[in-house]
């Protein structure tokens, strides 16, 4: 081989190395970009009460961030709505699975977690969103009405947190839906607020118990949000009054809530633990 041949061979080798290096750098950059745009890739989320309203939006947002989602709904009559949530989750490129049942019964909560494990291999994120509301004076509540609210707002949360404490993988996220009414008082909401009050205490205490596993437990406390969940209990006058209590003179909308949920579910929220985040446009503060 001549000196010129050696030079050509060396240039070819260096060019090959350069191409390989560029390809490697491009792959690394693409991986980094995927981590930014899909920070929950490879994660599995459970969202209770996900057939519509905020639960549907939370499911779609987590899917957009890369998570596969177990979509919970309460009754067979609303399956079509839950299936629409599944469709929207899958449109984000994520996988989805349905689970149904009254979460006031422990066996249905266990089934919800088993759905995640059987379909996707585990659980990383739990968003306890299912809830019920009745607005009426305490003196007018029937035993059945009290049982209904206590079952879904309190007991179902306990059942879910008990399962999450042993099933959520290390480094996971538990996010609970509370209410801004815990910072104030409103006629007719005594039982709703009372059955939601445990959210904050369960959140604070469980965060300590699960801290060694780097599992964070937080809650968010929305004010009035412009959904049927709120409007079904209100009149035009009471709605206008609630809107005036915010600094922007309006009700919240679901898109006001999504950024907090996305943050609490993300890797970047690791140092936020045991907290209740009030998100209500200044409606109530403490």
N, C-alpha and C positions, 0 to 999 in steps of 0.2 A: 504494500500500500504506500502510495506517495505521500509526501508532506501535505499536498493539497487535498488528497483523499481524507487524511486524518482531520484536517480542518473542517471539511464538509461534514464528516461523521460527528465531530464534536458539536458543530452548530446544530445539527439535526437532533442530537441528544438533548442539548440545552433547550431547543425549541419545544421538544416533547415534554421536558420537565416544566417548562413555562406554561404549556397548555394544560398539563395536569394540575399545576398549582392554581391556575385560573379557574379550572373546573372545580377544584376543591374549595376555593374561596367562594365561588358562586353557590356551591351546595351549602356551605356554612351560612352564607348570607340568607339563602332561601329558608334554611332551618330556623334562623333567628327571626326572620320575618313571620314565619308560621307561628312561632312562639308568641310573638306580639299580637298577631291577629286572631290566633286560636289558643289563648292561654290555658284553656281547660281541655285541650286535646288529650284523649286517653282517659278522661275522668267520666264518672257516672254520677248522675244527679237524680234525686227523687224530688218531685214537686207535688205536694198534696193540694187538693182543691184546684186542679189545673184545667178544668174543662172550659173555663172562660175567664173574663175580667183579668185581674192582676195575675192569677195563677197561670193563665195561658201566656201572658206577656213574659212572665219570668221563665217559663219553659222555653220559649222561643229565644230569649236572650241567652240563656245558658247554652242552648244548641248553637247559636251564632258564635259563641266563645269556644265551641269545640266539644262540649260535653254530650254524651248520650243521656237520654232523659226517660225516666219512668213517669208517666202521666197518670195521676190518680184522679178518679171522679167518684161521686157518692152513689148515684142511683142508675139503674139500667135505663131509665127513661131519658137520661142525658148522654147516653153513649155517643150519639151523633156529634154532640158538641166536643166531647173528648177526642173523638176521631179527627175532628178538624184541627185540634191542637196537635195531634200526632202528625197530621199532614204538614202543618207549618213547621214543626220541628224537623221533619225529614227534608223539607225544602231548604233547610240550612246545611244539609249534608251530614246531619247527625242521625243516629238510630233512636228509635222510640219504642216503648212498650206500654201497654195499658194495664191498669189495675183498678178494680172497683171495690167499694165497700164502705160501710159506716165505720169510721175510724174510732168511734166510741167503743168499739169492740176490739179487744186485744188481738184476736185471731186475724182480723182484717189488716191490722197494722203489721203483724208478722208477715202476712202474705205480700204486702207492699214491698217490704225489704227483700223477701225471697224472690220476687219478680225481678228486682235489680240484680241479684246474685245469679239467678238462673239464666237470665238473658244476656247480662253484660259482665258477669264475673265478680261483682263487688259493688261497694257504695263509697263514694268520696264526698258527695255534697248532699245535704238534706235541707230542703226548704219547706218548713212546716207552715203552710199557708191556709189550710182548710179552716173554715170558721163559720159561725152563724150569728145572726143578730136579730133581736126582737126589741123594739122600742115601745115600752109601756111602763106605767108606774109599778114599782115593786109590789104594792098591795094588790095589784090585779093579776100578777103572775100565777099561773096554775103550776101544780107540781110537774106536769108533763113538759111545760114550756121551760121551767128551770132545768129539768133533766136534759132537755135537748141542748140548751146552751152549754151546760156544764160538761156534757159528754163530748162535744166537739171542740169547744174552746179550751177546756182544761184537761179532761181525762185523756182525750186523743193525743194531746201534746205530751203528756206524761208517758203514754205507751210508746210514742214515737221516739222520744228522747231515751227511753230505756233500751229500745232496740238499737238506736244509733250509738249508744255508749259502748256497745260490744261489736257492732258491725262496721261502722265507718272506719275506713283505713287511715293509718297514721298520716298526719298532715291534712286531714280532711276539714270540711266546713259544715257547721250546723247553723242555720239561719232561721229565726223564728219571727213570725208576723205578730206584732203587738198592736197597740193603739195609742194615739195621742191623748185619748180621754183619761189616761192615767195621770196626766198632768193637770187635769181640771175636772169640773163637774158639770153634768148636763142632765136636765130632767128627762126621765124615761130610759136612761142608759145605765141604771144602777146594776142590773143583773149582767148585761153585756160587759160592762167595765169590770165588774167583780169577777166574772169568769175568765176575763183576759188578764187580770192582775198577776196570776202566777207566771206569765210569760217572762216578765223581767226577772223575777227571783230564780226561776229555773235556769235562765240564761246565765246569771251571775255565778250561781253555785256550780253548775255543771262545767263551766269554763275552767274552774279550779280543778275539778276531778279529772278532766280530760287533757289538761295542759301538758302533762308529761308525754303524751302521744302527739303533741303539736296539732291537735284538733282544736280549732277555734269555735266558740259558741257565742253568737251575737244575735241581737234582735233589732228590728227597725219598727218605729212607731209612727205610722202615717196618720195624718189628719183626714178630714173629709175628702174623698177622692170621687171624681165624677164617673161613677159606675152604677149599675143597677143595685149593687150591694148597699150603697148609701141611699140612693133615691127611693128605693122601695119602702124605707122607713120614714121618709120626710115629706113635708108639704112644700109648696112653692115658697111660702113665707119663711119656714125654718131653713130651707136651703139658702135663701138669700142672706139670712142672718149669719149662717155658718161661713158663707163666702166672705162676708164683710170682716170676719175676724182675722183673716190672713192679711199680710202686709200688702199683697197685690190685689186684694179685694176679689178673689176668685177661689173656686175649689181647686184642689190638686187634680192632676191628670196622671194616668199611668206612666207616661214618659218622665214625669218628675221623680218617680220612685225607682225606675229601672237602674239609674247609675249607682245608687246605693247598694242594691242587690248585686249588681255586677261586681262592684268593688269587694263586698264582703265575701263573695265566692272566689275571688281571684287570689293568686299566689301573693300579690302585693299587700294583702290585708293581714298577713301573719301576725303583726304586732298589735292588731286590734282584737281584743278578746274580752269577753264578759260584759260587753257594752250594749246599751240600747241607744240607737241613733234616732233622734226625733226629726221627722221629715214632714213638715206641714206648712211651710211658707210663713212661719211666725204665728200660726193659728193659736198655739199654746206653747209655752216654754217653761223650763224649770232648770 
